[in-house]
Amino acid sequence: MIAQTPTPPYYAVIFTSLRTEVDDGYEEMAEKMIALAAKQEGFLGVESARNDLGITVSYWKDLQSIKNWKEHYEHTLAREKGRKEWYKSFKTRIALVERDYEYEKPETLKKINHL
């Protein structure tokens, strides 16, 4: 699902990863982290795609919200487990979103409005 973000500016944290073969609770932890992040002040939304290359983009109101999430105790524990077991490599990028726009097919909007 595409995150519904506010009018820019806001921040995007882009987490790109390559996984090891170790699964040991990865999916459960990923879902737990998304649910926990959603409860944090300043959280605006998240989008994720996991295949050979995993990409998760979370959206935040400001840099302080991102810092608070990075320092969250449970998130710190998950990161440590990721480094030890789940990831061959990863990269985190933080970007200021200055502009966004969207497109949706008209028949998609009709379906949504009739629900």
Residue frames as qw, qx, qy, qz and C-alpha x, y, z in Angstrom:
[[0.000, 0.889, 0.458, 0.000, 0.00, 0.00, 0.00],
 [0.381, 0.481, -0.029, 0.789, 1.22, 3.51, -0.79],
 [0.316, -0.437, -0.503, 0.675, 1.62, 5.71, 2.29],
 [0.044, 0.856, 0.377, 0.351, -0.61, 8.78, 2.43],
 [0.520, -0.192, -0.220, 0.803, 1.83, 11.50, 3.40],
 [0.015, 0.856, 0.312, -0.413, 1.12, 15.17, 4.14],
 [0.440, 0.882, -0.010, 0.169, 2.09, 18.09, 1.97],
 [0.756, 0.057, -0.188, 0.625, 5.90, 18.38, 1.92],
 [0.394, 0.522, -0.739, 0.163, 8.33, 19.09, 3.39],
 [0.853, -0.415, 0.239, -0.207, 8.84, 15.92, 5.45],
 [0.069, -0.623, 0.772, 0.100, 11.59, 13.33, 5.69],
 [0.946, 0.142, -0.202, -0.207, 12.07, 9.86, 4.22],
 [0.405, -0.555, 0.726, 0.006, 14.27, 7.20, 5.78],
 [0.818, 0.390, -0.325, -0.271, 15.23, 4.72, 3.06],
 [0.548, -0.460, 0.696, -0.063, 16.48, 1.38, 4.37],
 [0.768, 0.447, -0.385, -0.251, 17.90, -0.92, 1.68],
 [0.537, -0.496, 0.669, -0.134, 19.11, -4.40, 2.61],
 [0.647, 0.281, -0.681, -0.197, 20.46, -7.72, 1.42],
 [0.798, -0.420, 0.219, -0.371, 19.40, -10.65, 3.61],
 [0.083, -0.379, 0.921, -0.022, 21.26, -13.70, 4.81],
 [0.500, -0.119, -0.788, -0.339, 19.61, -17.13, 4.62],
 [0.152, -0.189, -0.788, 0.566, 18.75, -16.92, 8.34],
 [0.279, -0.535, -0.489, -0.630, 15.03, -16.36, 8.85],
 [0.433, -0.256, -0.696, 0.512, 14.66, -16.94, 12.61],
 [0.122, -0.713, -0.541, 0.429, 11.77, -14.56, 13.33],
 [0.245, -0.055, 0.247, 0.936, 12.64, -11.93, 10.72],
 [0.146, -0.471, -0.576, -0.652, 9.11, -11.42, 9.32],
 [0.456, -0.700, -0.543, 0.092, 7.60, -11.21, 12.79],
 [0.442, -0.474, -0.123, 0.752, 10.20, -8.65, 13.87],
 [0.149, 0.143, 0.389, 0.898, 9.75, -6.60, 10.69],
 [0.283, -0.619, -0.582, -0.445, 5.98, -6.42, 11.30],
 [0.520, -0.657, -0.411, 0.359, 6.53, -5.59, 14.97],
 [0.383, -0.253, 0.049, 0.887, 8.90, -2.74, 14.06],
 [0.029, -0.363, -0.477, -0.800, 6.41, -1.28, 11.57],
 [0.431, -0.693, -0.552, -0.171, 3.64, -1.41, 14.18],
 [0.546, -0.558, -0.255, 0.571, 5.92, 0.14, 16.80],
 [0.294, 0.004, 0.215, 0.931, 7.16, 2.87, 14.45],
 [0.142, -0.556, -0.561, -0.597, 3.54, 3.76, 13.64],
 [0.490, -0.743, -0.445, 0.100, 3.03, 4.62, 17.33],
 [0.538, -0.253, -0.089, 0.799, 5.97, 7.04, 17.45],
 [0.088, 0.870, 0.192, -0.446, 5.47, 10.78, 17.46],
 [0.065, 0.696, -0.419, -0.579, 6.27, 12.23, 14.04],
 [0.360, 0.012, 0.883, 0.300, 5.67, 8.99, 12.10],
 [0.429, 0.407, -0.094, -0.801, 3.82, 9.63, 8.83],
 [0.900, 0.298, 0.030, -0.318, 3.76, 6.27, 7.02],
 [0.404, -0.452, 0.761, 0.231, 5.76, 3.39, 5.59],
 [0.821, 0.451, -0.168, -0.306, 6.18, 1.45, 2.35],
 [0.444, -0.497, 0.742, 0.080, 8.08, -1.80, 2.04],
 [0.859, 0.392, -0.232, -0.235, 9.06, -4.30, -0.64],
 [0.477, -0.543, 0.690, 0.015, 11.05, -7.40, 0.17],
 [0.919, 0.373, -0.104, -0.066, 12.55, -9.62, -2.50],
 [0.825, 0.135, -0.174, 0.520, 16.23, -10.26, -3.20],
 [0.235, 0.229, -0.200, 0.923, 16.72, -6.60, -2.35],
 [0.237, -0.691, -0.655, 0.191, 14.63, -5.27, 0.53],
 [0.129, 0.306, 0.013, 0.943, 13.58, -1.64, 0.55],
 [0.257, -0.712, -0.627, 0.185, 11.63, 0.01, 3.34],
 [0.143, 0.389, 0.019, 0.910, 10.85, 3.72, 3.25],
 [0.275, -0.661, -0.625, 0.311, 9.46, 5.33, 6.37],
 [0.118, 0.649, 0.177, 0.731, 8.22, 8.92, 6.42],
 [0.468, -0.475, -0.488, 0.563, 8.72, 11.29, 9.33],
 [0.019, -0.960, -0.278, -0.003, 7.73, 14.81, 10.31],
 [0.033, 0.940, -0.315, 0.130, 11.24, 15.94, 11.26],
 [0.534, 0.462, -0.655, 0.269, 14.81, 14.87, 12.03],
 [0.282, -0.384, 0.648, -0.595, 14.15, 14.71, 15.78],
 [0.872, 0.009, 0.178, -0.455, 11.40, 12.12, 15.22],
 [0.825, 0.397, -0.402, 0.030, 13.85, 10.03, 13.18],
 [0.195, 0.504, -0.686, 0.487, 16.49, 10.31, 15.91],
 [0.577, -0.267, 0.487, -0.599, 13.98, 9.29, 18.57],
 [0.948, 0.157, -0.039, -0.275, 13.01, 6.22, 16.52],
 [0.635, 0.489, -0.555, 0.221, 16.65, 5.26, 15.98],
 [0.032, 0.412, -0.692, 0.592, 17.25, 5.45, 19.73],
 [0.792, -0.257, 0.020, -0.553, 14.08, 3.52, 20.68],
 [0.455, -0.446, 0.755, -0.152, 15.08, 0.55, 22.86],
 [0.802, 0.194, 0.554, -0.113, 13.18, -2.17, 20.95],
 [0.638, 0.765, -0.075, -0.046, 14.32, -0.79, 17.59],
 [0.017, -0.769, 0.637, -0.056, 17.91, -0.87, 18.85],
 [0.624, -0.209, 0.745, -0.111, 17.56, -4.54, 19.82],
 [0.797, 0.497, 0.329, -0.094, 16.10, -5.38, 16.39],
 [0.397, 0.857, -0.327, -0.029, 18.97, -3.57, 14.65],
 [0.277, -0.602, 0.746, -0.064, 21.52, -5.53, 16.68],
 [0.739, 0.081, 0.664, -0.086, 19.85, -8.84, 15.77],
 [0.674, 0.725, 0.080, -0.112, 19.74, -7.73, 12.12],
 [0.165, 0.821, -0.547, -0.017, 23.48, -7.07, 12.11],
 [0.407, -0.403, 0.813, -0.104, 24.24, -10.42, 13.75],
 [0.528, 0.125, 0.839, -0.055, 21.80, -12.66, 11.86],
 [0.544, 0.628, 0.524, -0.190, 19.54, -11.24, 9.15],
 [0.394, 0.903, -0.039, -0.166, 21.56, -8.87, 6.96],
 [0.806, 0.161, 0.126, 0.555, 24.54, -9.40, 4.69],
 [0.285, -0.002, 0.013, 0.958, 24.55, -5.63, 4.21],
 [0.039, 0.823, 0.567, -0.002, 22.29, -2.62, 4.49],
 [0.266, 0.142, 0.028, 0.953, 22.32, 1.09, 3.88],
 [0.058, -0.771, -0.571, 0.276, 20.17, 3.80, 5.46],
 [0.239, 0.263, 0.207, 0.912, 19.59, 7.12, 3.74],
 [0.021, -0.689, -0.536, 0.487, 17.71, 10.11, 5.13],
 [0.229, 0.264, 0.436, 0.829, 16.25, 12.53, 2.61],
 [0.196, 0.418, 0.321, -0.827, 14.17, 15.67, 2.77],
 [0.285, 0.499, 0.754, 0.319, 11.07, 15.30, 0.60],
 [0.020, -0.309, -0.013, 0.951, 10.45, 18.68, -0.98],
 [0.535, 0.238, -0.252, -0.770, 7.84, 17.65, -3.53],
 [0.299, 0.063, 0.952, 0.021, 5.52, 14.73, -4.16],
 [0.559, 0.228, -0.188, -0.775, 2.76, 13.97, -6.62],
 [0.445, 0.012, 0.887, -0.122, 0.61, 10.98, -7.44],
 [0.465, 0.151, -0.528, -0.694, -1.45, 9.28, -10.09],
 [0.403, 0.089, 0.865, -0.287, -4.34, 6.88, -9.76],
 [0.051, -0.185, -0.789, -0.584, -6.39, 5.33, -12.55],
 [0.434, -0.175, -0.008, -0.884, -9.95, 6.71, -12.59],
 [0.766, -0.194, -0.518, -0.327, -11.51, 3.22, -12.29],
 [0.511, -0.051, -0.680, 0.523, -9.48, 2.67, -9.10],
 [0.097, -0.070, 0.316, -0.941, -10.99, 5.80, -7.60],
 [0.634, -0.169, -0.313, -0.687, -14.50, 4.66, -8.58],
 [0.721, -0.143, -0.676, 0.056, -13.95, 1.32, -6.80],
 [0.312, -0.025, -0.571, 0.759, -12.70, 3.07, -3.69],
 [0.276, -0.095, 0.101, -0.951, -15.64, 5.51, -3.63],
 [0.711, -0.164, -0.418, -0.541, -18.17, 2.65, -3.89],
 [0.483, 0.013, -0.815, 0.320, -16.82, 0.74, -0.88]]
